[in-house]
Amino acid sequence: AFQGTQMKYLVITGGNRGLGLACINAFLQCSLFSDWQVICGTRSIEAGGNASKLDPQRVRLVELDVLDVVSIKRAADEVAKIAPDGIDCLINNAGVLDGESLFETNVDGVMDVTEAFLPTMNEGATWLVTSSSAGTRLMASLPESDSSYLLSPNLTLPGLRERVKVLAGRDEVDNYALTKLACNCYTQLLARSNPKLLVKAVSPGFTKTGMCDNYTGKRQPKSASLGATVFVEAMFGVGEGKSGIFLKQNSATGTPLDEASTILTDWLT
């Protein structure tokens, strides 16, 4: 199965359950992905069993804990050995809804993984982060002084981190939404500083995964497999060849997969 140089590699974090698992599956089902291999980062090899079961020939596991920079660095070194010619896609999907490690997982984890894997990414490679319209809605609700600062082409990484800290101290700001807003701004920063990569944020929409087990509201979540179509669309569909964009899985719950629709939207909606 491993034919050396013409093989392309996709690395994903948080690929062993929920949306990440559905994402790997969606790519494996895609004919345009037939010459690709998947490397799934998982906190422990045992925990990653679900992912490798999807296709033991094409999915391999690497131990990677997004909260631990030593673990991330070790994973990047291991991936460089598996894919000596570089990787062609990095998907930052590991994320949580709340809890003490919310910012560390959803924001720092994405930045740390990206920093470690950037040197392994080939020219023209795709970088994706699992985001949410909660982030674009929050951006639209902020005072203009904040949104214009965050959406400025001159935004720096230290500037982004500083402003996120300030916003986190405001009562009216939802912290999960803020982590996704931070990912959206980071996407734009990364796109500007890496013109040879295709950098995009994707929103699967409200999907039925372990993350919303405790949800008691009226919204009906869509299936993880429907939400995961956004990743394939970002790479091979409406997002193909584009960078610095936000894509959103736009289908209602229950939509058949072959009718799934992904749209490009604004950073501030």
Residue, then its C-alpha position, 0 to 999 in steps of 0.5 A: a500500500f505504501q508506494g513511496t514518493q507519489m504517495k500524499y499524506l494527510v495528518i489530522t489531530g483528534g481523528n479517533r472519534g466524532l467529527g475527526l473519524a467522520c472526516i477520515n472516512a469522508f476522505l477515504q470514500c473520495s475518489l480524488f483521495s485514492d493516492w493518499q495516506v492518513i496519519c492520525g494523531t491520537r493521545s494514545i495509540e489504544a485510543g486511535g483504534n477506531a481510526s485505523k480500523l477504517d482502513p488499516q492499509r491507509v490509516r496509521l496512528v501517531e501519538l500526539d497530545v495537543l496539550d503537550v509541546v514535547s508530544i507534538k514535536r515527537a509526533a512531527d519527527e515521527v511524521a517526517k520519517i513516515a513521509p520524508d517527502g513532506i505532507d500535503c494536508l494538515i487538519n487541526n480538528a482536536g477541540v473541546l466545548d468547555g472545561e479548563s483546557l478550552f483555550e489550551t486545546n482549541v487555540d494554543g494546541v492549533m498554533d503549537v501543532t501548526e508550528a511543529f508541522l509547518p516545516t514538513m508541509n509541501e508547497g501547495a499543501t492544505w491547512l485546515v482548522t475545524s472552526s465554527s460560525a460561533g466565531t464569525r457571529l461573535m466577530a460580528s457582535l464585537p465593537e467595531s474597534d475590536s473587529s477592525y483590529l482583529l480583521s486588519p491585514n496588519l494583525t500580528l500573532p502577539g496582537l491576536r493573543e493579547r486581544v483574545k485575553v482582553l476579550a476573555g475577560r468580558d462577561e458577554v463574550d462566550n469563551y467557546a465562540l472566542t476560541k473559534l474566533a481566535c482560530n479564524c483570525y489565526t487562519q487569516l494570519l497564517a494565509r498571509s504569512n504562508p502564500k505557498l499554502l492553502v489555508k482555510a477554516v471550516s465549520p461542519g455546523f452543529t453535529k451529533t458528536g460526543m461534544c454535544d452529549n449534554y445539549t438540551g436545546k431544540r436544535q437538531p444536530k446533523s450527522a457527523s458524516l454530513g458535517a464532515t463533507v466540509f473538509v472534502e469540499a474545502m480541499f477538492g470542491v468549492g474551496e479548491g485552490k483557495s486560501g484565507i477563506f472560511l467554509k461552512q457546511n450549509s445543509a439541514t439535518g437529514t440531508p443525503l450526503d450526495e446533496a450536501s452543500t458547503i458555502l464560502t462565507d465571510w469572517l464576520t456574519 
